[in-house]
């Protein structure tokens, strides 16, 4: 998630035992190649480099390939091509889901270039970095035949993992994700991992998703992990089990500290706003708390507002899950 899955947030998730893989916020290939002033913060690999996946985006296929070569020289599991982001500020530039709506030959050439760059970067007999793709069902004219033509191309070009958010470009979150298409995708490509993404927010929905797509290799969680950074620990514990009390005030304060350590001052305000827009929804007066945090003038003001909220609502301070 753009402006959220930076290292400060990943550190927070890791406090609760972490997850299997961390996908960083999208790296723009052109900015990376131009050595932009903020790129060093996008290139942080903590807290677990061995679990790290580089998420790459751009409108230009040649730059995607060059950037993949740069990222392949670093740590991590591999490179993930974002073809699922439908946010207008991304899709309208020709990036994100736009790669699913361009002529398939153009997208194929981009994927081929990225795959070749990853293979060429392998040295001393080491395997090349994994190539994966995050995608949606496509545009509003989605058909299963067109979708499989596209995914057949991806797999044919050597993509080694697919993560499907089963909504079309314009479908909003008020409409249920169609998990059955994840199952169809997994059955079509038993030779590679296929992951389910969308609408998994708690143990009940996790179990429902597993029943809907039993052949899916894994589940990718985004928004729910921002609201509840402990969700992976909760899912590991299983239904009816507890993974302990959580000091919600301390989590908020520690996150502010970590943002200061892992992000440039120019990013502090927006990073806090994005996180607290989700995190505050855990609490009794969540929308009030959310508004307070979004309107914080600076980090010290944000800390004061956190303390003030939990002073007024002490029952929200400790969450038992």
DOLO-65243 format. One line per 3 residues: number of its first residue (from 1); for each residue x, z, y of N, C-alpha, C, O, CB. Coordinates in steps of 0.1 Angstrom, whole numbers. Glycine has a CB too. Layout:
# DOLO-65243
NUM> X,Z,Y,X,Z,Y,X,Z,Y,X,Z,Y,X,Z,Y; ...
***
This chain:
# DOLO-65243
1> 8,0,-12,0,0,0,9,0,12,18,9,14,-10,12,0; 6,-10,21,14,-11,33,14,1,41,3,7,44,10,-23,41; 26,6,46,28,17,54,24,31,47,23,41,54,20,16,67
4> 23,30,34,20,43,27,30,45,16,35,57,15,6,42,21; 33,36,7,41,39,-4,56,38,-1,64,33,-9,38,29,-16; 60,44,10,74,45,14,80,58,7,72,64,-1,75,47,29
7> 92,61,9,99,71,1,93,85,3,92,93,-6,113,71,4; 88,88,15,82,101,18,70,103,9,68,114,3,79,103,32; 62,93,7,50,94,-1,54,95,-16,49,103,-24,41,83,1
10> 64,87,-20,68,87,-34,74,101,-37,72,106,-48,79,76,-37; 81,107,-28,87,120,-30,75,130,-33,76,139,-41,95,125,-18; 64,129,-26,53,138,-27,47,136,-41,44,146,-48,42,135,-16
13> 45,124,-45,39,122,-59,49,127,-70,44,133,-79,37,107,-61; 61,126,-68,71,130,-77,71,145,-79,74,151,-89,85,126,-74; 67,152,-68,66,167,-69,56,172,-80,58,183,-85,61,173,-55
16> 47,163,-83,37,167,-93,40,160,-107,31,159,-115,23,163,-89; 52,156,-109,56,150,-121,57,135,-121,62,129,-130,47,154,-132; 52,129,-110,54,115,-108,45,106,-117,36,111,-123,68,111,-110
19> 49,93,-116,42,83,-125,52,75,-132,64,77,-130,32,74,-116; 47,65,-139,57,57,-147,65,47,-139,77,45,-141,49,49,-158; 58,41,-128,65,32,-120,60,33,-105,48,36,-103,63,17,-125
22> 69,32,-96,66,33,-82,68,19,-76,79,13,-76,75,43,-74; 57,13,-70,58,1,-63,59,4,-48,51,11,-42,46,-9,-66; 70,-1,-41,72,2,-27,62,-6,-19,56,-15,-23,86,-1,-23
25> 61,-2,-6,53,-10,3,59,-24,5,71,-26,3,52,-3,17; 51,-34,8,55,-48,8,67,-50,17,68,-46,28,44,-57,11; 77,-57,11,89,-62,19,86,-76,23,84,-84,14,102,-60,11
28> 87,-79,35,86,-93,40,99,-100,38,110,-96,43,81,-94,55; 99,-111,31,112,-118,27,119,-122,39,132,-121,40,109,-130,18; 112,-128,49,119,-133,61,126,-122,69,137,-123,73,109,-140,70
31> 119,-110,70,125,-99,77,137,-94,70,147,-90,76,115,-88,79; 136,-93,57,148,-89,49,160,-98,51,171,-93,53,144,-88,34; 158,-111,50,169,-120,52,174,-120,66,186,-123,68,164,-134,48
34> 166,-117,76,171,-117,89,177,-103,93,181,-101,104,159,-119,99; 177,-94,83,183,-81,85,177,-74,97,183,-69,106,199,-82,87; 163,-73,96,155,-67,106,159,-52,108,165,-46,99,141,-68,103
37> 156,-46,120,161,-33,123,154,-22,114,160,-11,112,158,-30,137; 143,-25,107,136,-15,99,139,-17,84,134,-8,76,121,-15,102; 146,-27,81,146,-31,66,153,-20,58,150,-18,46,154,-44,65
40> 163,-13,64,170,-2,56,160,8,51,163,15,41,181,4,65; 149,10,59,140,20,54,131,15,43,126,23,34,131,25,66; 128,2,43,121,-4,32,129,-5,19,124,-7,8,116,-18,36
43> 142,-4,21,151,-5,9,155,8,3,163,8,-7,164,-12,14; 150,19,8,152,32,1,145,31,-13,134,27,-14,146,43,10; 153,36,-23,148,35,-37,144,48,-43,140,48,-55,159,29,-45
46> 144,59,-35,141,72,-41,126,74,-43,118,66,-38,146,83,-32; 123,85,-50,131,95,-56,137,92,-70,145,99,-75,124,108,-56; 132,81,-76,136,77,-90,139,62,-90,130,55,-94,124,81,-100
49> 151,58,-87,154,44,-87,151,37,-100,148,25,-101,169,42,-84; 152,45,-111,150,39,-124,135,36,-127,132,29,-136,155,48,-135; 126,41,-118,112,38,-119,107,28,-108,95,26,-107,104,51,-119
52> 117,22,-101,113,16,-88,111,1,-90,118,-6,-98,124,18,-78; 100,-4,-83,97,-19,-83,96,-24,-69,90,-18,-61,84,-21,-91; 103,-35,-66,104,-41,-53,92,-50,-51,90,-59,-59,117,-48,-50
55> 83,-47,-42,71,-56,-39,74,-65,-28,78,-61,-17,59,-47,-36; 73,-78,-31,78,-88,-21,66,-97,-17,57,-100,-25,89,-97,-28; 67,-101,-4,57,-110,1,63,-119,12,73,-116,18,45,-102,7
58> 57,-130,14,60,-139,25,52,-152,23,45,-153,13,76,-143,25; 51,-160,33,44,-173,32,53,-184,27,48,-195,23,38,-177,46; 66,-182,28,76,-192,25,82,-190,11,89,-180,9,87,-193,36
61> 81,-200,2,86,-198,-12,101,-197,-13,106,-190,-21,81,-209,-20; 108,-205,-5,122,-205,-5,128,-192,-1,138,-187,-7,128,-217,3; 122,-186,9,126,-173,14,123,-162,4,131,-153,2,120,-170,28
64> 112,-164,-3,109,-154,-14,120,-154,-24,124,-144,-29,95,-157,-20; 124,-166,-28,135,-167,-38,148,-161,-33,155,-154,-41,137,-182,-42; 152,-164,-21,164,-158,-16,163,-143,-15,173,-136,-18,167,-164,-2
67> 152,-138,-10,150,-123,-9,150,-117,-23,156,-106,-25,137,-120,-2; 144,-124,-33,145,-118,-47,159,-117,-52,162,-107,-59,136,-127,-56; 167,-127,-48,181,-126,-52,188,-114,-46,197,-107,-52,189,-138,-48
70> 185,-111,-33,191,-99,-26,186,-86,-33,194,-77,-36,187,-99,-11; 173,-85,-36,168,-73,-42,173,-71,-56,175,-60,-61,152,-74,-42; 175,-82,-63,180,-81,-77,194,-75,-78,198,-69,-89,181,-95,-83
73> 202,-75,-67,215,-69,-67,214,-54,-65,224,-46,-67,223,-74,-56; 202,-49,-63,200,-34,-61,195,-28,-74,194,-35,-84,190,-32,-49; 191,-15,-73,186,-9,-85,171,-13,-88,166,-22,-82,186,6,-84
76> 165,-5,-97,151,-7,-99,148,-16,-112,157,-21,-118,145,-14,-88; 135,-16,-115,131,-23,-127,130,-38,-124,134,-46,-133,117,-18,-131; 125,-42,-113,123,-56,-110,116,-59,-97,115,-50,-88,115,-62,-121
79> 111,-71,-96,105,-76,-84,90,-80,-87,87,-86,-97,112,-89,-78; 81,-75,-78,67,-78,-80,62,-87,-68,64,-84,-57,59,-65,-80; 56,-98,-72,51,-108,-62,37,-104,-58,28,-104,-67,52,-122,-67
82> 35,-100,-46,21,-96,-42,13,-109,-39,14,-115,-29,21,-87,-29; 3,-111,-48,-6,-122,-46,-20,-116,-46,-30,-123,-48,-5,-133,-57; -21,-103,-43,-34,-96,-44,-39,-91,-30,-51,-89,-29,-34,-85,-53
85> -30,-90,-20,-34,-85,-7,-43,-94,0,-39,-106,3,-22,-81,1; -55,-90,3,-65,-99,10,-67,-94,25,-75,-100,31,-78,-99,3; -59,-85,29,-60,-81,43,-57,-93,52,-48,-100,50,-49,-69,47
88> -66,-95,62,-65,-107,71,-51,-109,77,-46,-120,78,-75,-107,81; -45,-98,81,-32,-99,88,-21,-104,78,-10,-108,82,-28,-86,94; -23,-103,65,-14,-108,55,-19,-122,50,-11,-132,50,-13,-98,43
91> -31,-123,45,-36,-135,39,-36,-147,49,-34,-158,45,-50,-133,34; -40,-144,62,-41,-155,71,-27,-161,75,-27,-172,81,-48,-150,84; -17,-154,72,-3,-160,75,2,-169,63,12,-175,65,7,-149,77
94> -6,-169,52,-1,-176,40,5,-168,30,11,-173,20,8,-187,45; 5,-155,31,11,-146,21,0,-139,14,-12,-142,15,20,-135,28; 4,-129,5,-6,-122,-3,-15,-131,-11,-10,-140,-18,-15,-114,6
97> -28,-129,-11,-37,-137,-19,-37,-152,-16,-42,-160,-23,-51,-132,-18; -32,-155,-4,-31,-170,0,-23,-178,-11,-26,-190,-12,-24,-171,13; -14,-171,-18,-7,-178,-29,-16,-182,-40,-13,-191,-48,4,-170,-34
100> -28,-176,-41,-37,-180,-52,-46,-191,-47,-54,-197,-55,-46,-168,-56; -46,-194,-34,-55,-205,-29,-48,-217,-24,-54,-227,-21,-63,-199,-17; -34,-216,-24,-26,-228,-21,-27,-238,-33,-31,-234,-44,-12,-224,-18
103> -22,-250,-31,-21,-259,-43,-12,-252,-53,-2,-247,-50,-14,-273,-38; -17,-253,-66,-10,-246,-76,4,-250,-78,13,-242,-82,-18,-247,-90; 7,-262,-75,21,-267,-76,30,-260,-66,42,-258,-69,22,-282,-74
106> 25,-257,-54,33,-250,-44,36,-235,-49,47,-231,-47,26,-249,-31; 26,-229,-54,28,-215,-59,37,-215,-71,45,-206,-73,14,-209,-63; 35,-225,-80,44,-226,-92,59,-228,-87,67,-222,-94,40,-238,-100
109> 61,-236,-77,75,-238,-73,81,-225,-67,92,-222,-70,75,-249,-62; 73,-217,-60,77,-204,-55,81,-195,-66,91,-189,-66,66,-198,-46; 72,-194,-76,74,-185,-88,87,-189,-95,95,-181,-99,62,-184,-97
112> 88,-202,-97,100,-207,-104,113,-204,-97,123,-200,-103,99,-223,-106; 112,-205,-84,124,-202,-76,128,-187,-77,139,-183,-78,122,-205,-61; 117,-178,-76,120,-164,-77,126,-160,-91,135,-153,-92,107,-156,-74
115> 119,-166,-101,124,-163,-115,139,-168,-116,147,-160,-122,115,-170,-125; 142,-179,-111,155,-184,-113,165,-175,-105,176,-173,-110,156,-199,-107; 161,-171,-93,170,-162,-86,173,-149,-93,184,-144,-93,164,-159,-72
118> 163,-143,-100,164,-131,-107,174,-133,-119,182,-125,-122,151,-126,-112; 172,-145,-126,181,-148,-137,195,-150,-133,204,-146,-140,175,-160,-145; 197,-157,-122,210,-160,-117,218,-148,-112,230,-148,-112,209,-170,-106
121> 210,-138,-109,217,-125,-104,222,-116,-115,230,-108,-112,207,-118,-95; 218,-119,-127,222,-111,-138,237,-113,-140,242,-124,-141,215,-114,-151; 244,-101,-141,259,-102,-143,264,-94,-155,257,-84,-159,266,-97,-130
124> 275,-97,-160,282,-89,-170,273,-87,-182,273,-77,-189,286,-76,-165; 265,-97,-185,256,-96,-197,244,-88,-196,236,-86,-205,264,-91,-208; 241,-82,-184,229,-74,-182,217,-83,-180,218,-94,-175,231,-66,-169
127> 205,-79,-185,193,-87,-184,189,-88,-169,192,-79,-161,182,-80,-192; 182,-99,-166,177,-100,-152,166,-91,-150,160,-86,-159,173,-115,-150; 163,-88,-137,153,-79,-133,139,-85,-137,137,-97,-137,153,-77,-118
130> 130,-77,-141,116,-81,-145,109,-88,-133,110,-83,-122,108,-69,-150; 102,-98,-136,93,-104,-126,79,-101,-130,74,-104,-141,96,-120,-126; 71,-95,-120,57,-92,-122,49,-98,-111,55,-101,-100,55,-77,-124
133> 36,-98,-112,27,-103,-102,15,-94,-101,9,-91,-111,23,-118,-105; 12,-90,-89,-1,-83,-86,-11,-94,-80,-7,-101,-71,1,-71,-75; -23,-95,-86,-32,-106,-82,-46,-101,-82,-50,-90,-88,-30,-118,-91
136> -55,-109,-77,-69,-107,-77,-75,-118,-86,-68,-126,-92,-76,-107,-63; -89,-119,-85,-95,-130,-93,-94,-143,-86,-96,-154,-92,-110,-126,-95; -91,-143,-73,-90,-156,-66,-100,-156,-54,-104,-146,-49,-93,-167,-75
139> -103,-168,-49,-112,-170,-38,-127,-168,-42,-129,-165,-54,-110,-183,-31; -136,-171,-33,-150,-169,-36,-155,-179,-46,-166,-177,-52,-158,-170,-23; -148,-190,-48,-152,-200,-58,-146,-197,-72,-145,-206,-80,-148,-214,-54
142> -143,-185,-74,-137,-180,-87,-145,-185,-99,-157,-183,-100,-136,-165,-87; -138,-190,-109,-143,-193,-122,-133,-188,-132,-121,-188,-128,-147,-208,-124; -137,-184,-144,-127,-180,-153,-117,-191,-157,-105,-188,-160,-134,-174,-166
145> -122,-203,-157,-114,-214,-161,-103,-216,-150,-91,-218,-154,-122,-227,-162; -106,-216,-137,-96,-217,-127,-86,-205,-127,-74,-207,-125,-103,-218,-113; -92,-193,-130,-83,-181,-130,-73,-182,-141,-61,-180,-139,-92,-169,-132
148> -77,-186,-153,-68,-188,-164,-58,-199,-162,-47,-198,-167,-76,-189,-177; -62,-210,-155,-52,-220,-152,-41,-215,-144,-29,-218,-146,-60,-232,-145; -45,-206,-134,-35,-200,-126,-26,-190,-133,-14,-190,-132,-42,-192,-114
151> -32,-181,-141,-24,-171,-149,-15,-178,-160,-5,-173,-163,-33,-161,-155; -21,-189,-166,-13,-196,-176,0,-202,-169,11,-202,-175,-21,-208,-182; -1,-206,-156,10,-211,-149,20,-200,-147,32,-201,-149,6,-217,-135
154> 15,-188,-143,24,-176,-141,32,-173,-153,44,-171,-153,16,-164,-136; 25,-171,-164,31,-167,-177,41,-178,-181,52,-176,-187,21,-164,-187; 37,-191,-179,45,-202,-183,59,-202,-175,69,-207,-180,38,-215,-181
157> 58,-197,-163,70,-197,-155,79,-185,-157,89,-182,-150,66,-198,-140; 75,-176,-166,83,-165,-170,79,-152,-164,87,-142,-165,97,-168,-167; 67,-151,-158,62,-138,-153,60,-128,-165,54,-132,-175,49,-139,-145
160> 66,-116,-164,66,-107,-175,56,-96,-175,56,-88,-184,80,-101,-176; 49,-95,-164,38,-84,-163,28,-89,-152,32,-94,-142,44,-70,-160; 15,-86,-155,5,-89,-146,-3,-76,-143,-6,-69,-152,-5,-100,-151
163> -7,-74,-130,-15,-63,-126,-27,-69,-119,-25,-75,-108,-8,-53,-117; -39,-67,-124,-51,-74,-119,-60,-64,-112,-64,-54,-117,-58,-81,-130; -63,-67,-99,-74,-60,-92,-86,-70,-93,-86,-80,-86,-70,-57,-76
166> -95,-67,-102,-106,-77,-105,-117,-78,-95,-129,-75,-98,-111,-73,-119; -113,-82,-83,-123,-86,-72,-118,-99,-67,-106,-102,-68,-124,-74,-61; -127,-107,-61,-123,-119,-54,-118,-115,-40,-117,-104,-36,-135,-129,-53
169> -113,-126,-33,-107,-124,-20,-115,-116,-10,-110,-107,-3,-104,-137,-14; -128,-118,-10,-137,-112,1,-146,-101,-5,-153,-95,3,-146,-122,7; -145,-98,-18,-153,-87,-23,-147,-73,-18,-135,-71,-18,-153,-87,-38
172> -156,-65,-13,-152,-52,-7,-153,-41,-17,-157,-43,-29,-160,-49,5; -148,-30,-13,-147,-19,-23,-160,-12,-26,-162,-5,-36,-138,-8,-17; -171,-16,-19,-184,-11,-22,-190,-17,-35,-199,-12,-41,-194,-13,-10
175> -184,-29,-39,-188,-35,-51,-178,-31,-62,-166,-31,-60,-188,-51,-49; -183,-29,-74,-175,-24,-85,-164,-34,-89,-167,-46,-89,-183,-20,-96; -153,-29,-92,-142,-38,-98,-147,-42,-112,-153,-34,-119,-129,-31,-99
178> -145,-55,-115,-150,-60,-128,-139,-59,-139,-131,-68,-141,-154,-75,-126; -138,-47,-144,-127,-43,-154,-127,-52,-166,-117,-54,-172,-129,-29,-158; -139,-58,-169,-139,-67,-181,-130,-79,-180,-125,-84,-191,-154,-72,-183
181> -127,-83,-168,-117,-94,-167,-103,-90,-170,-95,-98,-174,-118,-100,-153; -100,-77,-168,-87,-72,-171,-85,-73,-187,-75,-77,-192,-85,-57,-166; -96,-69,-194,-96,-70,-208,-94,-84,-213,-86,-87,-222,-109,-64,-214
184> -101,-94,-207,-99,-108,-211,-85,-112,-208,-79,-120,-216,-109,-116,-203; -79,-108,-197,-65,-112,-194,-56,-106,-204,-47,-113,-208,-62,-107,-179; -58,-93,-207,-49,-87,-217,-50,-94,-231,-39,-95,-238,-52,-72,-218
187> -61,-98,-235,-63,-104,-248,-57,-118,-248,-52,-123,-258,-78,-105,-251; -57,-125,-236,-51,-138,-235,-36,-138,-236,-30,-147,-241,-55,-145,-222; -30,-127,-231,-15,-126,-231,-10,-113,-238,-5,-104,-231,-10,-127,-216
190> -12,-113,-251,-7,-100,-258,8,-98,-257,13,-88,-261,-12,-101,-272; 15,-109,-253,30,-108,-254,35,-101,-241,47,-98,-241,35,-122,-255; 27,-99,-231,32,-92,-219,23,-81,-215,11,-81,-219,34,-102,-207
193> 28,-71,-208,19,-60,-203,9,-65,-192,13,-73,-183,27,-48,-197; -4,-61,-193,-14,-64,-183,-19,-51,-179,-24,-42,-187,-25,-73,-189; -19,-48,-166,-24,-36,-160,-37,-37,-152,-40,-47,-146,-13,-30,-151
196> -45,-27,-153,-58,-26,-146,-56,-19,-132,-49,-9,-132,-68,-19,-154; -61,-24,-122,-61,-18,-109,-75,-19,-102,-81,-29,-103,-50,-25,-99; -79,-8,-96,-92,-8,-89,-102,3,-94,-105,2,-106,-98,-21,-90
199> -106,11,-85,-117,21,-87,-114,32,-97,-123,40,-101,-129,14,-93; -101,34,-101,-98,46,-109,-94,57,-99,-84,56,-92,-86,43,-119; -102,68,-99,-100,78,-89,-100,92,-94,-98,102,-87,-111,77,-78
202> -103,94,-107,-104,107,-114,-104,105,-129,-103,94,-134,-117,115,-109; -105,116,-136,-104,115,-151,-116,107,-156,-114,100,-166,-104,129,-157; -128,109,-151,-139,102,-156,-138,87,-154,-140,79,-164,-152,106,-149
205> -134,82,-143,-132,68,-141,-120,62,-148,-120,51,-153,-130,65,-126; -110,71,-150,-98,67,-158,-103,64,-173,-99,54,-179,-87,78,-158; -111,73,-178,-115,71,-192,-125,59,-193,-125,52,-203,-122,84,-197
208> -133,57,-183,-142,46,-183,-135,33,-182,-138,23,-189,-152,47,-171; -124,32,-174,-116,20,-173,-109,17,-187,-108,6,-191,-105,22,-162; -104,28,-193,-98,26,-206,-107,20,-217,-103,12,-225,-92,39,-211
211> -120,24,-216,-130,19,-225,-133,5,-222,-136,-3,-231,-143,28,-225; -134,1,-209,-137,-12,-205,-126,-22,-208,-128,-34,-211,-140,-13,-190; -113,-17,-208,-102,-26,-210,-92,-19,-219,-81,-15,-215,-95,-30,-197
214> -96,-18,-232,-87,-10,-241,-74,-17,-244,-65,-10,-249,-95,-8,-254; -73,-30,-242,-60,-36,-244,-51,-37,-232,-40,-42,-233,-63,-50,-249; -55,-31,-221,-47,-30,-209,-35,-21,-212,-37,-11,-219,-54,-25,-197
217> -23,-25,-207,-11,-17,-210,-10,-5,-201,-5,5,-206,1,-26,-208; -16,-6,-189,-15,6,-180,-25,5,-169,-33,-5,-168,-1,6,-174; -25,15,-160,-34,15,-149,-27,18,-137,-19,27,-136,-45,26,-151
220> -29,9,-127,-23,11,-114,-32,18,-104,-44,14,-103,-18,-3,-108; -28,28,-97,-36,36,-88,-30,35,-74,-18,38,-73,-38,51,-93; -38,33,-64,-33,32,-51,-40,42,-42,-35,53,-39,-35,17,-45
223> -52,39,-36,-59,47,-26,-61,61,-32,-59,71,-24,-72,41,-22; -65,63,-44,-68,76,-49,-55,84,-50,-56,97,-49,-74,75,-63; -44,78,-52,-31,86,-52,-27,91,-38,-21,101,-37,-20,77,-58
226> -32,84,-28,-29,89,-14,-38,101,-11,-34,111,-5,-32,77,-4; -51,100,-15,-59,111,-13,-55,123,-22,-55,135,-17,-74,107,-17; -51,120,-34,-48,131,-44,-34,128,-50,-34,122,-61,-59,132,-55
229> -23,131,-43,-10,128,-49,-7,134,-63,2,130,-69,1,132,-39; -15,143,-66,-14,150,-79,-22,143,-90,-23,148,-101,-18,165,-78; -29,131,-87,-38,125,-97,-31,122,-110,-38,123,-120,-44,113,-91
232> -18,118,-110,-12,114,-122,-10,127,-131,-11,126,-143,2,108,-120; -7,138,-125,-6,150,-133,-20,154,-138,-21,159,-149,-1,162,-124; -30,152,-130,-44,155,-134,-48,146,-146,-54,151,-156,-53,153,-123
235> -44,134,-146,-48,125,-157,-40,128,-170,-45,127,-181,-45,110,-153; -27,132,-168,-19,136,-180,-25,149,-186,-25,150,-198,-5,139,-176; -31,158,-178,-37,170,-183,-49,167,-192,-52,174,-201,-40,180,-172
238> -57,157,-188,-69,153,-195,-81,161,-191,-80,171,-184,-66,155,-210; -92,156,-195,-105,162,-192,-106,177,-196,-102,180,-208,-117,154,-198; -110,185,-188,-112,199,-191,-100,208,-190,-101,220,-192,-118,200,-205
241> -89,202,-187,-76,209,-186,-72,211,-171,-76,202,-163,-65,203,-194; -65,221,-168,-60,223,-154,-45,221,-153,-38,224,-162,-64,237,-150; -41,215,-142,-26,214,-139,-22,223,-128,-12,221,-121,-22,200,-136
244> -30,234,-125,-26,245,-116,-32,244,-102,-37,233,-98,-12,245,-116; -31,255,-95,-35,255,-81,-25,247,-72,-13,247,-75,-37,269,-76; -31,242,-61,-23,233,-52,-25,239,-38,-36,241,-34,-27,218,-53
247> -14,241,-31,-14,246,-18,-15,234,-9,-5,227,-5,-1,255,-14; -27,230,-4,-29,218,3,-23,219,17,-19,208,22,-44,216,4; -23,230,23,-16,231,36,-1,229,35,4,221,44,-19,245,42
250> 5,234,25,19,232,24,23,218,21,33,213,26,25,241,13; 14,211,13,17,197,10,17,189,23,25,181,25,6,192,0; 7,192,31,6,184,44,18,187,53,24,177,59,-7,188,52
253> 22,199,54,34,202,62,47,196,57,55,191,64,35,217,64; 48,197,43,60,191,37,61,176,39,71,170,40,61,195,22; 49,170,38,49,155,40,53,151,54,61,142,56,34,150,37
256> 49,159,64,53,156,78,69,157,78,75,149,85,47,165,88; 74,167,72,89,169,72,96,157,66,106,152,70,93,182,65; 90,153,54,96,142,47,95,129,54,105,121,54,89,141,33
259> 85,126,61,84,114,69,95,114,80,101,103,82,70,113,76; 98,125,86,109,126,95,122,123,89,131,118,96,109,140,102; 124,126,76,136,124,69,138,109,64,149,104,64,138,133,58
262> 126,103,61,127,90,54,122,78,62,123,67,58,118,91,42; 117,81,74,112,70,82,117,71,97,121,81,101,96,70,83; 119,59,103,123,60,117,113,66,127,101,65,124,127,45,122
265> 117,72,138,107,78,147,96,69,151,85,73,153,115,83,159; 99,56,152,89,46,156,78,45,146,67,40,150,96,33,159; 80,49,134,70,48,123,62,61,121,52,61,114,77,43,110
268> 67,72,126,61,85,123,46,85,125,39,89,116,68,96,131; 42,81,136,28,83,140,19,75,130,9,80,125,25,79,154; 22,62,128,14,54,120,14,58,105,4,57,98,18,39,121
271> 26,63,101,27,67,87,18,80,84,12,81,74,41,70,83; 18,89,94,10,101,93,-5,97,93,-13,103,86,13,111,103; -8,88,102,-22,85,104,-28,78,91,-39,82,87,-24,75,115
274> -20,70,85,-24,63,73,-26,73,61,-36,72,54,-14,52,69; -17,82,60,-17,92,49,-29,101,51,-37,103,42,-4,100,48; -31,107,63,-41,117,65,-55,111,65,-65,118,63,-39,124,78
277> -56,98,68,-69,91,67,-75,93,53,-87,93,51,-68,77,71; -66,94,43,-71,95,29,-70,110,25,-80,115,19,-62,87,19; -59,117,28,-57,130,23,-68,140,28,-72,149,21,-43,135,27
280> -72,138,40,-82,148,46,-96,147,39,-104,156,40,-84,145,61; -98,137,31,-111,135,25,-113,145,13,-124,146,7,-113,121,20; -102,153,10,-103,163,0,-111,175,4,-115,183,-4,-90,167,-5
283> -114,177,17,-117,190,22,-132,190,28,-138,180,30,-108,194,33; -136,203,29,-150,205,33,-155,198,45,-166,192,46,-153,220,34; -146,198,55,-149,191,68,-139,179,70,-132,179,80,-148,201,80
286> -139,171,59,-128,161,59,-128,151,70,-118,148,75,-130,153,46; -140,147,75,-140,137,86,-136,143,99,-129,136,107,-154,131,87; -139,156,101,-134,163,113,-119,164,112,-112,161,122,-141,177,114
289> -114,168,100,-99,170,98,-92,157,100,-82,156,106,-96,176,84; -98,146,95,-92,133,96,-91,129,110,-81,123,115,-101,123,88; -102,131,118,-101,127,132,-91,135,140,-84,130,148,-115,130,139
292> -90,148,136,-79,156,143,-65,151,140,-57,150,149,-80,171,138; -63,147,128,-49,142,124,-46,128,130,-35,126,134,-48,142,109; -56,120,130,-54,106,136,-51,107,151,-44,99,156,-66,98,134
295> -57,117,158,-55,119,172,-43,128,176,-41,130,188,-67,125,178; -35,132,166,-23,140,169,-14,132,178,-11,121,175,-17,145,156; -8,139,188,1,132,198,14,130,192,20,119,194,2,140,210
298> 19,139,184,33,138,178,33,146,165,23,152,161,44,141,188; 45,147,159,46,155,147,43,170,148,37,176,140,59,153,140; 48,175,159,46,190,161,31,192,164,26,202,159,54,195,174
301> 24,183,171,10,185,172,3,183,159,-7,190,156,5,174,182; 8,174,151,2,173,137,3,185,129,-6,190,122,8,161,130; 15,192,130,17,204,122,7,215,128,1,222,120,31,209,124
304> 6,216,141,-3,226,146,-18,223,142,-25,233,139,-3,226,162; -22,211,141,-35,208,137,-38,211,122,-49,215,118,-38,193,140; -28,209,114,-29,212,100,-31,228,99,-40,232,92,-16,208,92
307> -23,235,105,-24,250,105,-37,255,110,-43,264,105,-12,256,112; -41,248,121,-54,252,127,-66,250,118,-75,258,116,-56,245,140; -66,238,111,-77,235,102,-78,245,90,-88,251,88,-75,221,96
310> -66,248,84,-67,258,73,-69,272,77,-73,280,69,-54,256,64; -66,275,89,-69,288,95,-84,289,96,-90,300,93,-62,291,108; -91,279,101,-105,279,102,-113,277,89,-124,282,87,-110,267,111
313> -106,270,79,-113,268,66,-103,273,55,-98,264,47,-116,252,64; -101,286,54,-92,291,44,-95,288,30,-86,287,21,-90,306,46; -108,285,27,-112,282,13,-107,269,9,-107,266,-3,-127,283,12
316> -103,260,18,-98,247,15,-83,247,12,-77,237,7,-101,237,26; -76,258,15,-62,258,14,-56,257,0,-47,249,-2,-57,271,20; -62,264,-10,-58,263,-24,-68,255,-32,-80,259,-32,-56,277,-30
319> -64,244,-38,-72,236,-46,-69,238,-60,-57,237,-64,-71,221,-42; -79,241,-68,-77,243,-83,-81,230,-90,-93,226,-88,-84,255,-88; -72,224,-97,-76,211,-104,-73,212,-119,-75,203,-127,-68,200,-98
***
